[in-house]
Amino acid sequence: SPQDVKYQFTWQASYDLPVGAGRAVNLNGVSNAILGDWTVDGIFYLSSGIPIASPDIGNNMYLNQRANMTCDPSKGAPHTITQWFTADCFAVPANQFVPGSAPAYLDHVRTMGANNLDLTFSKNFKLGEKRNLRFDISSYNVANRPQLSAPNVPTNSSGWTADAGFGQITATSNSPRQFQFGARFTF
């Protein structure tokens, strides 16, 4: 399945920082109003990648026939943006009416998995008994780690080479680090 993610791990934590009135770092007055009573929330997500589609043969063939797989394309592959897997492991079938031996999706050749951390710092200001003002500072993809997209697997009728862009990665599938600031007034 193209959506198969074999392994996923999500961890969420919330922690009241020990800074503020009556806490480990005891603050009073203006310093407590600015630096005290902050909470940090974090979400960490880790996953394996999804399977890569097998190459199709498109020119003058019926039903977009799959290629023959002659070796394991993940063996000896450098897993870099210029060559994610070995292009020489695919060949055009001898007969256009016989399906190729490659599976629809290469279960053992997967895209880069996710490794992401999001953090939010928030502080509540009590304004009387029923009113509250909350400030949030959020950062998504804190480490600014790119997650590479799937490599190019072009349709071809003569064969594939790494020089023709086969197996190369030209994009990312996540966003760079982003910050978001927010405020919420409850009454």
KOLMIDO-170448 format. One record per residue (C-alpha): residue in one letter; x, y, z; residue number from 1. Coordinates in nm, 4 decimals, always signed. Layout:
N
<code->A&X->X&Y->Y&Z->Z&pos->NUM>
...
//
This chain:
187
<code->S&X->+0.0000&Y->+0.0000&Z->+0.0000&pos->1>
<code->P&X->+0.1343&Y->+0.3475&Z->-0.0777&pos->2>
<code->Q&X->+0.0232&Y->+0.4701&Z->+0.2660&pos->3>
<code->D&X->+0.1962&Y->+0.1945&Z->+0.4662&pos->4>
<code->V&X->+0.4037&Y->+0.3415&Z->+0.7483&pos->5>
<code->K&X->+0.5507&Y->+0.0439&Z->+0.9333&pos->6>
<code->Y&X->+0.6650&Y->+0.2232&Z->+1.2471&pos->7>
<code->Q&X->+0.5276&Y->+0.5371&Z->+1.4123&pos->8>
<code->F&X->+0.5934&Y->+0.6899&Z->+1.7509&pos->9>
<code->T&X->+0.4283&Y->+1.0028&Z->+1.8920&pos->10>
<code->W&X->+0.5167&Y->+1.1441&Z->+2.2316&pos->11>
<code->Q&X->+0.3484&Y->+1.4447&Z->+2.3921&pos->12>
<code->A&X->+0.4548&Y->+1.6129&Z->+2.7151&pos->13>
<code->S&X->+0.3518&Y->+1.9201&Z->+2.9102&pos->14>
<code->Y&X->+0.5703&Y->+2.0719&Z->+3.1822&pos->15>
<code->D&X->+0.5186&Y->+2.3705&Z->+3.4090&pos->16>
<code->L&X->+0.8580&Y->+2.5415&Z->+3.4287&pos->17>
<code->P&X->+0.9850&Y->+2.5724&Z->+3.7901&pos->18>
<code->V&X->+1.0139&Y->+2.9511&Z->+3.7681&pos->19>
<code->G&X->+0.7718&Y->+3.1841&Z->+3.9457&pos->20>
<code->A&X->+0.6196&Y->+3.2654&Z->+4.2831&pos->21>
<code->G&X->+0.6443&Y->+2.9677&Z->+4.5188&pos->22>
<code->R&X->+0.8450&Y->+2.7526&Z->+4.2732&pos->23>
<code->A&X->+1.2073&Y->+2.6322&Z->+4.2694&pos->24>
<code->V&X->+1.3225&Y->+2.9645&Z->+4.1221&pos->25>
<code->N&X->+1.1143&Y->+3.1965&Z->+4.3385&pos->26>
<code->L&X->+1.0318&Y->+3.5266&Z->+4.1694&pos->27>
<code->N&X->+0.8217&Y->+3.8201&Z->+4.2846&pos->28>
<code->G&X->+0.6803&Y->+4.1384&Z->+4.1363&pos->29>
<code->V&X->+0.7600&Y->+4.2373&Z->+3.7783&pos->30>
<code->S&X->+1.0113&Y->+3.9556&Z->+3.7252&pos->31>
<code->N&X->+0.7435&Y->+3.7002&Z->+3.8184&pos->32>
<code->A&X->+0.4896&Y->+3.8679&Z->+3.5895&pos->33>
<code->I&X->+0.7280&Y->+3.8363&Z->+3.2937&pos->34>
<code->L&X->+0.9301&Y->+3.5199&Z->+3.3618&pos->35>
<code->G&X->+0.7117&Y->+3.3187&Z->+3.5999&pos->36>
<code->D&X->+0.4452&Y->+3.0552&Z->+3.5443&pos->37>
<code->W&X->+0.5326&Y->+2.9486&Z->+3.1882&pos->38>
<code->T&X->+0.4343&Y->+2.6060&Z->+3.0546&pos->39>
<code->V&X->+0.6126&Y->+2.4197&Z->+2.7769&pos->40>
<code->D&X->+0.4278&Y->+2.1635&Z->+2.5618&pos->41>
<code->G&X->+0.6041&Y->+1.9398&Z->+2.3159&pos->42>
<code->I&X->+0.5076&Y->+1.6852&Z->+2.0521&pos->43>
<code->F&X->+0.7736&Y->+1.4516&Z->+1.9125&pos->44>
<code->Y&X->+0.6896&Y->+1.2420&Z->+1.6059&pos->45>
<code->L&X->+0.9089&Y->+0.9696&Z->+1.4610&pos->46>
<code->S&X->+0.8146&Y->+0.7359&Z->+1.1751&pos->47>
<code->S&X->+0.9520&Y->+0.5164&Z->+0.9003&pos->48>
<code->G&X->+0.8937&Y->+0.6157&Z->+0.5382&pos->49>
<code->I&X->+0.6354&Y->+0.4961&Z->+0.2875&pos->50>
<code->P&X->+0.7090&Y->+0.2492&Z->+0.0049&pos->51>
<code->I&X->+0.8233&Y->+0.3851&Z->-0.3289&pos->52>
<code->A&X->+0.6246&Y->+0.2967&Z->-0.6430&pos->53>
<code->S&X->+0.7838&Y->+0.0665&Z->-0.8989&pos->54>
<code->P&X->+0.8629&Y->+0.2202&Z->-1.2370&pos->55>
<code->D&X->+0.6112&Y->+0.1849&Z->-1.5212&pos->56>
<code->I&X->+0.6733&Y->+0.1390&Z->-1.8884&pos->57>
<code->G&X->+0.4476&Y->+0.3782&Z->-2.0767&pos->58>
<code->N&X->+0.5370&Y->+0.4048&Z->-2.4451&pos->59>
<code->N&X->+0.3492&Y->+0.1673&Z->-2.6788&pos->60>
<code->M&X->+0.2707&Y->-0.0690&Z->-2.3918&pos->61>
<code->Y&X->-0.0685&Y->-0.1760&Z->-2.2692&pos->62>
<code->L&X->-0.1993&Y->-0.0911&Z->-1.9223&pos->63>
<code->N&X->+0.1230&Y->+0.0807&Z->-1.8098&pos->64>
<code->Q&X->+0.3134&Y->-0.2406&Z->-1.7566&pos->65>
<code->R&X->+0.5515&Y->-0.2585&Z->-1.4591&pos->66>
<code->A&X->+0.9219&Y->-0.3175&Z->-1.5076&pos->67>
<code->N&X->+1.1122&Y->-0.6371&Z->-1.4353&pos->68>
<code->M&X->+1.3119&Y->-0.6228&Z->-1.1129&pos->69>
<code->T&X->+1.6541&Y->-0.7827&Z->-1.1661&pos->70>
<code->C&X->+1.8075&Y->-0.7169&Z->-0.8205&pos->71>
<code->D&X->+1.7321&Y->-0.5550&Z->-0.4860&pos->72>
<code->P&X->+1.7353&Y->-0.1766&Z->-0.5536&pos->73>
<code->S&X->+1.8057&Y->-0.0953&Z->-0.1874&pos->74>
<code->K&X->+2.1300&Y->-0.2990&Z->-0.1693&pos->75>
<code->G&X->+2.4341&Y->-0.0796&Z->-0.2193&pos->76>
<code->A&X->+2.2203&Y->+0.2319&Z->-0.2646&pos->77>
<code->P&X->+2.3730&Y->+0.5420&Z->-0.1040&pos->78>
<code->H&X->+2.0341&Y->+0.6903&Z->+0.0039&pos->79>
<code->T&X->+2.1389&Y->+1.0423&Z->-0.0959&pos->80>
<code->I&X->+1.9393&Y->+1.3064&Z->-0.2806&pos->81>
<code->T&X->+2.1238&Y->+1.2247&Z->-0.6036&pos->82>
<code->Q&X->+2.0639&Y->+0.8484&Z->-0.5821&pos->83>
<code->W&X->+1.8148&Y->+0.7094&Z->-0.3317&pos->84>
<code->F&X->+1.8233&Y->+0.3583&Z->-0.4761&pos->85>
<code->T&X->+1.9886&Y->+0.1627&Z->-0.7586&pos->86>
<code->A&X->+1.8374&Y->+0.2346&Z->-1.1010&pos->87>
<code->D&X->+2.0159&Y->-0.0599&Z->-1.2670&pos->88>
<code->C&X->+1.7839&Y->-0.3065&Z->-1.0910&pos->89>
<code->F&X->+1.4975&Y->-0.2448&Z->-1.3343&pos->90>
<code->A&X->+1.4616&Y->-0.3609&Z->-1.6928&pos->91>
<code->V&X->+1.1974&Y->-0.3430&Z->-1.9633&pos->92>
<code->P&X->+1.0169&Y->-0.6795&Z->-1.9989&pos->93>
<code->A&X->+1.0905&Y->-0.8659&Z->-2.3233&pos->94>
<code->N&X->+0.7206&Y->-0.9063&Z->-2.4057&pos->95>
<code->Q&X->+0.4761&Y->-0.6174&Z->-2.3760&pos->96>
<code->F&X->+0.1894&Y->-0.8554&Z->-2.2956&pos->97>
<code->V&X->+0.3597&Y->-1.0181&Z->-1.9930&pos->98>
<code->P&X->+0.3529&Y->-0.8246&Z->-1.6640&pos->99>
<code->G&X->+0.6848&Y->-0.7202&Z->-1.5168&pos->100>
<code->S&X->+0.8202&Y->-0.8891&Z->-1.2038&pos->101>
<code->A&X->+0.8434&Y->-0.5719&Z->-0.9909&pos->102>
<code->P&X->+0.5704&Y->-0.5273&Z->-0.7271&pos->103>
<code->A&X->+0.3457&Y->-0.2202&Z->-0.7420&pos->104>
<code->Y&X->+0.5237&Y->-0.0716&Z->-0.4401&pos->105>
<code->L&X->+0.8747&Y->-0.1548&Z->-0.3224&pos->106>
<code->D&X->+0.8217&Y->-0.2454&Z->+0.0430&pos->107>
<code->H&X->+1.1952&Y->-0.2573&Z->+0.1180&pos->108>
<code->V&X->+1.2715&Y->+0.0735&Z->-0.0609&pos->109>
<code->R&X->+1.1080&Y->+0.3516&Z->+0.1387&pos->110>
<code->T&X->+1.1129&Y->+0.7279&Z->+0.1534&pos->111>
<code->M&X->+1.2848&Y->+0.9082&Z->+0.4363&pos->112>
<code->G&X->+1.0812&Y->+0.8871&Z->+0.7553&pos->113>
<code->A&X->+0.9721&Y->+1.1741&Z->+0.9765&pos->114>
<code->N&X->+1.1650&Y->+1.3045&Z->+1.2763&pos->115>
<code->N&X->+0.9871&Y->+1.6125&Z->+1.4046&pos->116>
<code->L&X->+0.9626&Y->+1.8165&Z->+1.7253&pos->117>
<code->D&X->+0.7065&Y->+2.0912&Z->+1.7878&pos->118>
<code->L&X->+0.7208&Y->+2.3117&Z->+2.0995&pos->119>
<code->T&X->+0.4818&Y->+2.5648&Z->+2.2531&pos->120>
<code->F&X->+0.5547&Y->+2.8030&Z->+2.5413&pos->121>
<code->S&X->+0.2448&Y->+2.9508&Z->+2.7042&pos->122>
<code->K&X->+0.1652&Y->+3.1793&Z->+2.9958&pos->123>
<code->N&X->-0.1668&Y->+3.2654&Z->+3.1592&pos->124>
<code->F&X->-0.2389&Y->+3.6026&Z->+3.3167&pos->125>
<code->K&X->-0.5325&Y->+3.6024&Z->+3.5607&pos->126>
<code->L&X->-0.7335&Y->+3.9220&Z->+3.5313&pos->127>
<code->G&X->-0.9736&Y->+3.8949&Z->+3.8217&pos->128>
<code->E&X->-1.1829&Y->+3.5876&Z->+3.8993&pos->129>
<code->K&X->-1.3382&Y->+3.5230&Z->+3.5586&pos->130>
<code->R&X->-1.1001&Y->+3.6733&Z->+3.3048&pos->131>
<code->N&X->-0.7815&Y->+3.5186&Z->+3.1703&pos->132>
<code->L&X->-0.5282&Y->+3.6240&Z->+2.9059&pos->133>
<code->R&X->-0.3092&Y->+3.3521&Z->+2.7544&pos->134>
<code->F&X->-0.0024&Y->+3.4091&Z->+2.5367&pos->135>
<code->D&X->+0.1441&Y->+3.1334&Z->+2.3180&pos->136>
<code->I&X->+0.4745&Y->+3.1074&Z->+2.1325&pos->137>
<code->S&X->+0.4795&Y->+2.7972&Z->+1.9118&pos->138>
<code->S&X->+0.7521&Y->+2.6534&Z->+1.6932&pos->139>
<code->Y&X->+0.6945&Y->+2.3764&Z->+1.4411&pos->140>
<code->N&X->+0.9840&Y->+2.1608&Z->+1.3163&pos->141>
<code->V&X->+1.2091&Y->+2.3119&Z->+1.5839&pos->142>
<code->A&X->+1.5239&Y->+2.1357&Z->+1.4546&pos->143>
<code->N&X->+1.4491&Y->+2.2590&Z->+1.1003&pos->144>
<code->R&X->+1.5123&Y->+1.9056&Z->+0.9736&pos->145>
<code->P&X->+1.4084&Y->+1.8479&Z->+0.6114&pos->146>
<code->Q&X->+1.2112&Y->+1.5346&Z->+0.5291&pos->147>
<code->L&X->+1.2960&Y->+1.4309&Z->+0.1740&pos->148>
<code->S&X->+1.0130&Y->+1.3492&Z->-0.0672&pos->149>
<code->A&X->+0.9944&Y->+1.0328&Z->-0.2734&pos->150>
<code->P&X->+1.2611&Y->+0.9928&Z->-0.5407&pos->151>
<code->N&X->+1.1786&Y->+1.0368&Z->-0.9087&pos->152>
<code->V&X->+1.0548&Y->+0.7167&Z->-1.0727&pos->153>
<code->P&X->+0.9831&Y->+0.8207&Z->-1.4322&pos->154>
<code->T&X->+0.7870&Y->+0.6147&Z->-1.6848&pos->155>
<code->N&X->+1.0176&Y->+0.4767&Z->-1.9535&pos->156>
<code->S&X->+1.0146&Y->+0.2262&Z->-2.2369&pos->157>
<code->S&X->+1.3865&Y->+0.1820&Z->-2.3004&pos->158>
<code->G&X->+1.5420&Y->+0.1552&Z->-1.9544&pos->159>
<code->W&X->+1.6461&Y->+0.3704&Z->-1.6623&pos->160>
<code->T&X->+1.9695&Y->+0.5375&Z->-1.5648&pos->161>
<code->A&X->+2.0646&Y->+0.7522&Z->-1.2703&pos->162>
<code->D&X->+2.1785&Y->+1.0167&Z->-1.5195&pos->163>
<code->A&X->+1.8203&Y->+1.0612&Z->-1.6407&pos->164>
<code->G&X->+1.7042&Y->+1.1633&Z->-1.2909&pos->165>
<code->F&X->+1.5852&Y->+0.8166&Z->-1.1904&pos->166>
<code->G&X->+1.6102&Y->+0.7743&Z->-0.8138&pos->167>
<code->Q&X->+1.6924&Y->+1.1421&Z->-0.7512&pos->168>
<code->I&X->+1.5100&Y->+1.3516&Z->-0.4914&pos->169>
<code->T&X->+1.4183&Y->+1.7049&Z->-0.5892&pos->170>
<code->A&X->+1.1820&Y->+1.8189&Z->-0.3106&pos->171>
<code->T&X->+1.0990&Y->+1.7952&Z->+0.0569&pos->172>
<code->S&X->+0.7662&Y->+1.6831&Z->+0.2017&pos->173>
<code->N&X->+0.7599&Y->+1.8956&Z->+0.5175&pos->174>
<code->S&X->+0.7771&Y->+2.2641&Z->+0.5996&pos->175>
<code->P&X->+1.0841&Y->+2.4435&Z->+0.7338&pos->176>
<code->R&X->+1.0858&Y->+2.5752&Z->+1.0914&pos->177>
<code->Q&X->+0.7890&Y->+2.8022&Z->+1.1556&pos->178>
<code->F&X->+0.6922&Y->+3.0242&Z->+1.4472&pos->179>
<code->Q&X->+0.3436&Y->+3.1225&Z->+1.5531&pos->180>
<code->F&X->+0.2435&Y->+3.3753&Z->+1.8159&pos->181>
<code->G&X->-0.1019&Y->+3.3864&Z->+1.9657&pos->182>
<code->A&X->-0.3139&Y->+3.5384&Z->+2.2385&pos->183>
<code->R&X->-0.6477&Y->+3.4337&Z->+2.3803&pos->184>
<code->F&X->-0.8720&Y->+3.6344&Z->+2.6092&pos->185>
<code->T&X->-1.1312&Y->+3.4384&Z->+2.8074&pos->186>
<code->F&X->-1.4063&Y->+3.6126&Z->+3.0023&pos->187>
//
